[in-house]
Structures are given as C-alpha cells and as structure tokens.
Amino acid sequence: MLSPKTIEVVKSTVPVLETHGKAITTRFYQRLFAQHPELLNIFNHANQKQGRQQTALANAVYAAAAHIDNLGAIMPVVEQIGHKHRSLGIKPEHYPIVGENLLAAIKDVLGDAVTDEIIQAWAEAYGVIADAFISVEAGMYKEAREQRGGWEGWRSFTVAQKVKESDVITSFYLTPEDGGEIADYLPGQYITVKAEIPGEKNTHLRQYSLSDSPGKGYYRISVKREDAADQRPKGVVSSYLHSQVKEGDVLEISAPAGDFVLNTAGDLPVVLLAGGVGFTPLMSMLNSLVERYPGRKVTFIQAATGSSTHAMKEHVAKLVENNSQVTSYTCYSAPSAEDLLKRNFDKQGFVDLPWLKSILPSNKADFYFCGPIPFMKAVYRALKEWEVPQEQIHFEFFGPAGSLEDQTIA
C-alpha cells in the first residue's frame, strides 16, 4: 500500500511525464538494451525504430502515474499488456531490470529536477505496479498451461499448408509436431511466432492474429509481406515466412492470447471493418459467427488497395451466398483499370460515415475494426460522430497500443 505522501509525489510528476514521456522511454530502451542485450531477443526491433514502442510505454507510464491512487482504473490496460507479455514470455525476473532502467532514464532526462524524494516515490510506485502485472500474468500463464491442449512457453508446430491469399498475403496452417491436442482460443486472439532466421543476430518474436474460427485442429495465420516503403525497411519476419518457410518446416509458437475478442453473449448485429491485413482477427470472428451463431446478423466490410491485395474475397462471397445472416461490402482505395472495368467493389476511396450510413440500417450494432492506424482513426472518428456508444466500439492495434484520439497521450 502506498502512503498518501508517495501518491502525492507521483501524481505531481504527471505534467512532466506528459511533456517528457517519449524522451524518458527512448532513453530507457537505450539503457535497457545496452545493459541487457539478451532482451533484444524479445522486443520488436521495427517498433523500436519507428518509435511506436517508446510512445506506447510513455502512455502506460503516464496513465500509471495519473491513476496511482486508483490502479483499478487501468486494470483493463494491465490485462491487455499482460496478454502480450505472456505470449512473449515476459517473466517476474524481468520487472526489476525494467524498474532499475526506467528510474535511471527519468534521472538521465530530467537531471537535477528529479529529487531523491521523487525517485524514491517512483521506486515504491513501480513496485506496486509491477506486482499488479506479475499477478495478472501469473494467472494467464497458469490458464495457458492448464487448459486442455495448453502449454507454457514455446511449442513446435509444423507448417501443414502454405496458401497464397493475394499478391501480398499468405496463410500458414500450423499443426502440432507432437500430434497432441491444441489449446482452444477466442475469435480475435493471436499467437506469437518465434523466428530463428539465418543471418540474423537475434531471435525475432511476432504476434499474428488467428484468421480462422477455433476448434479445427490447426492454427491459421495470414501474414502480409511487409516490403520496404517510405523509408521503412522490409519486414524481417514476414519476408522470412513468405520467402523461406516451406510446407513441412517447423515453427515455435506460444499459446493463443489477446483481449480483442468477439462478444458472443450479445445479441446486437455485428459490423466487422477490416483494413488491409487487419482482416485476420475479423475473419476469425466472421467464420465463428457463421458456424456457431447463425441467428446473429453480421456485416463484413473489407478495405484494400485493389483486387490484387484483397485476400479471401472468394471465401467471403461463398459465405454471403450460403448464409442469409451475412452481408459484405468492399472498398478499394486504388482500384486497377481492370477493377474499374469489372466494377468488382462497392466503394472507391476510403471508408467514411456517409457510406456507412448508406449501407447499414442503423448504428445499433457491435462494431469491430482493425487495420493500419490511419484507417482505424478514420473509422473511430466516424463511429464517434455517428454517436455509437463506446461500449459497442472494439478495436485492436497491430503492435504497441496507441491512441485513436487526436492527442498523443491517452
């Protein structure tokens, strides 16, 4: 239990964290990897280079300080991060390392403005926050280990099938090498793939949404090949999976995790809005609704640049043809000449509110969306403008969590 004085001191640092949070977390990662290079085997290097991991941590530190007197308010965030930590193999022994380097980074960035009192207060506060994470994650490790077909850590899976879905997306069907049962999962969850890539110094871990409904004896991930563009390097793991991994090869994965899941208890119609490869968790939801909840109306809206990058179009068309509960629409931002000639899409450009109002009977639905951040921001703004209640809006970031609001710190 933190003393009132400690709480007061930590909360007094909130304005400083709002201003200097990104600088502090950037320095934190510099220190962390310099002193513990083995942790480079856990963290996503691309997110580090793009600054997304630093921003996500800054937001988390800011939120922790702002709610230090009521940590229950941030427990949903703790649980969301806990899922990622469990899937990556973050353990209790990592937390003291993080705490030591975070406090040192605060001192490095703020200098003499940081008194011994502030450092001591933050040390105490970090201990409480770390205990909350460790407790939540312990429960998640236990559940992953003890569920039917479950396991802890890494398990070997064979690539049973490798299927090209579009010019840039390929699906991988994974079955357990030991022939045993596999853990069930909720529609929308993901697995982590551990990639040992020839020529790469470090192990690379990547989280990929499961793109099929559960209960089929395999896990399916559908991976976009991330090519170099706009000063962004090509995706190390996605390129490896596309170009080097073959049917029959073995991949190490962790048990399914994640809190972006279909609410199966509700009875509202469901609207799934997919941008690019963001269709993957939503395809799992769509297939599950068709197979298990045939009475629940579902609208599937898929945005892509054009037909060459539009994955699983034929599969969705068959679902619509064979299931009256399903309606689908396609939005192409840059249709090809052939697309324009065939008119094989419903909207040219981007998803916007006037179009959503024209194709949906009302805003009374559960909305789920995933995709590139600009797509997600546009969808979120549209739904808020349409006055969709917050509890009916569900989304997931690929990679570190961010904000869909205008402000940097959420």
Secondary structure in CASP SS format (residue, H / E / C, confidence):
PFRMAT SS
TARGET T0000
AUTHOR 0000-0000-0000
METHOD secondary structure of the structure
MODEL  1
M C 1.00
L C 1.00
S C 1.00
P H 1.00
K H 1.00
T H 1.00
I H 1.00
E H 1.00
V H 1.00
V H 1.00
K H 1.00
S H 1.00
T C 1.00
V H 1.00
P H 1.00
V H 1.00
L H 1.00
E H 1.00
T H 1.00
H H 1.00
G H 1.00
K H 1.00
A H 1.00
I H 1.00
T H 1.00
T H 1.00
R H 1.00
F H 1.00
Y H 1.00
Q H 1.00
R H 1.00
L H 1.00
F H 1.00
A H 1.00
Q H 1.00
H C 1.00
P H 1.00
E H 1.00
L H 1.00
L H 1.00
N H 1.00
I C 1.00
F C 1.00
N C 1.00
H H 1.00
A H 1.00
N H 1.00
Q H 1.00
K H 1.00
Q H 1.00
G C 1.00
R H 1.00
Q H 1.00
Q H 1.00
T H 1.00
A H 1.00
L H 1.00
A H 1.00
N H 1.00
A H 1.00
V H 1.00
Y H 1.00
A H 1.00
A H 1.00
A H 1.00
A H 1.00
H C 1.00
I C 1.00
D C 1.00
N C 1.00
L H 1.00
G H 1.00
A H 1.00
I H 1.00
M H 1.00
P H 1.00
V H 1.00
V H 1.00
E H 1.00
Q H 1.00
I H 1.00
G H 1.00
H H 1.00
K H 1.00
H H 1.00
R H 1.00
S H 1.00
L H 1.00
G C 1.00
I C 1.00
K C 1.00
P C 1.00
E C 1.00
H H 1.00
Y H 1.00
P H 1.00
I H 1.00
V H 1.00
G H 1.00
E H 1.00
N H 1.00
L H 1.00
L H 1.00
A H 1.00
A H 1.00
I H 1.00
K H 1.00
D H 1.00
V H 1.00
L H 1.00
G H 1.00
D H 1.00
A H 1.00
V C 1.00
T C 1.00
D H 1.00
E H 1.00
I H 1.00
I H 1.00
Q H 1.00
A H 1.00
W H 1.00
A H 1.00
E H 1.00
A H 1.00
Y H 1.00
G H 1.00
V H 1.00
I H 1.00
A H 1.00
D H 1.00
A H 1.00
F H 1.00
I H 1.00
S H 1.00
V H 1.00
E H 1.00
A H 1.00
G H 1.00
M H 1.00
Y H 1.00
K H 1.00
E H 1.00
A H 1.00
R H 1.00
E H 1.00
Q C 1.00
R C 1.00
G C 1.00
G C 1.00
W C 1.00
E C 1.00
G C 1.00
W C 1.00
R E 1.00
S E 1.00
F E 1.00
T E 1.00
V E 1.00
A E 1.00
Q E 1.00
K E 1.00
V E 1.00
K E 1.00
E C 1.00
S C 1.00
D C 1.00
V C 1.00
I E 1.00
T E 1.00
S E 1.00
F E 1.00
Y E 1.00
L E 1.00
T E 1.00
P E 1.00
E C 1.00
D C 1.00
G C 1.00
G C 1.00
E C 1.00
I C 1.00
A C 1.00
D C 1.00
Y C 1.00
L C 1.00
P C 1.00
G C 1.00
Q C 1.00
Y E 1.00
I E 1.00
T E 1.00
V E 1.00
K E 1.00
A E 1.00
E C 1.00
I C 1.00
P C 1.00
G C 1.00
E C 1.00
K C 1.00
N C 1.00
T C 1.00
H E 1.00
L E 1.00
R E 1.00
Q E 1.00
Y E 1.00
S E 1.00
L E 1.00
S C 1.00
D C 1.00
S C 1.00
P C 1.00
G C 1.00
K C 1.00
G C 1.00
Y C 1.00
Y E 1.00
R E 1.00
I E 1.00
S E 1.00
V E 1.00
K E 1.00
R C 1.00
E C 1.00
D C 1.00
A C 1.00
A E 1.00
D C 1.00
Q C 1.00
R E 1.00
P C 1.00
K C 1.00
G C 1.00
V H 1.00
V H 1.00
S H 1.00
S H 1.00
Y H 1.00
L H 1.00
H H 1.00
S H 1.00
Q C 1.00
V C 1.00
K C 1.00
E C 1.00
G C 1.00
D C 1.00
V E 1.00
L E 1.00
E E 1.00
I E 1.00
S C 1.00
A C 1.00
P C 1.00
A E 1.00
G C 1.00
D C 1.00
F C 1.00
V C 1.00
L C 1.00
N C 1.00
T C 1.00
A C 1.00
G C 1.00
D C 1.00
L C 1.00
P C 1.00
V E 1.00
V E 1.00
L E 1.00
L E 1.00
A E 1.00
G E 1.00
G H 1.00
V H 1.00
G H 1.00
F H 1.00
T H 1.00
P H 1.00
L H 1.00
M H 1.00
S H 1.00
M H 1.00
L H 1.00
N H 1.00
S H 1.00
L H 1.00
V H 1.00
E H 1.00
R H 1.00
Y C 1.00
P C 1.00
G C 1.00
R C 1.00
K C 1.00
V E 1.00
T E 1.00
F E 1.00
I E 1.00
Q E 1.00
A E 1.00
A E 1.00
T C 1.00
G C 1.00
S H 1.00
S H 1.00
T H 1.00
H C 1.00
A C 1.00
M C 1.00
K H 1.00
E H 1.00
H H 1.00
V H 1.00
A H 1.00
K H 1.00
L H 1.00
V H 1.00
E H 1.00
N H 1.00
N C 1.00
S C 1.00
Q C 1.00
V E 1.00
T E 1.00
S E 1.00
Y E 1.00
T E 1.00
C E 1.00
Y E 1.00
S C 1.00
A C 1.00
P C 1.00
S C 1.00
A H 1.00
E H 1.00
D H 1.00
L H 1.00
L H 1.00
K H 1.00
R C 1.00
N C 1.00
F C 1.00
D C 1.00
K E 1.00
Q E 1.00
G C 1.00
F C 1.00
V C 1.00
D C 1.00
L H 1.00
P H 1.00
W H 1.00
L H 1.00
K H 1.00
S H 1.00
I H 1.00
L C 1.00
P C 1.00
S C 1.00
N C 1.00
K C 1.00
A C 1.00
D E 1.00
F E 1.00
Y E 1.00
F E 1.00
C E 1.00
G C 1.00
P C 1.00
I H 1.00
P H 1.00
F H 1.00
M H 1.00
K H 1.00
A H 1.00
V H 1.00
Y H 1.00
R H 1.00
A H 1.00
L H 1.00
K H 1.00
E H 1.00
W C 1.00
E C 1.00
V C 1.00
P C 1.00
Q H 1.00
E H 1.00
Q H 1.00
I E 1.00
H E 1.00
F E 1.00
E E 1.00
F C 1.00
F C 1.00
G C 1.00
P C 1.00
A C 1.00
G C 1.00
S C 1.00
L C 1.00
E C 1.00
D C 1.00
Q C 1.00
T C 1.00
I C 1.00
A C 1.00
END
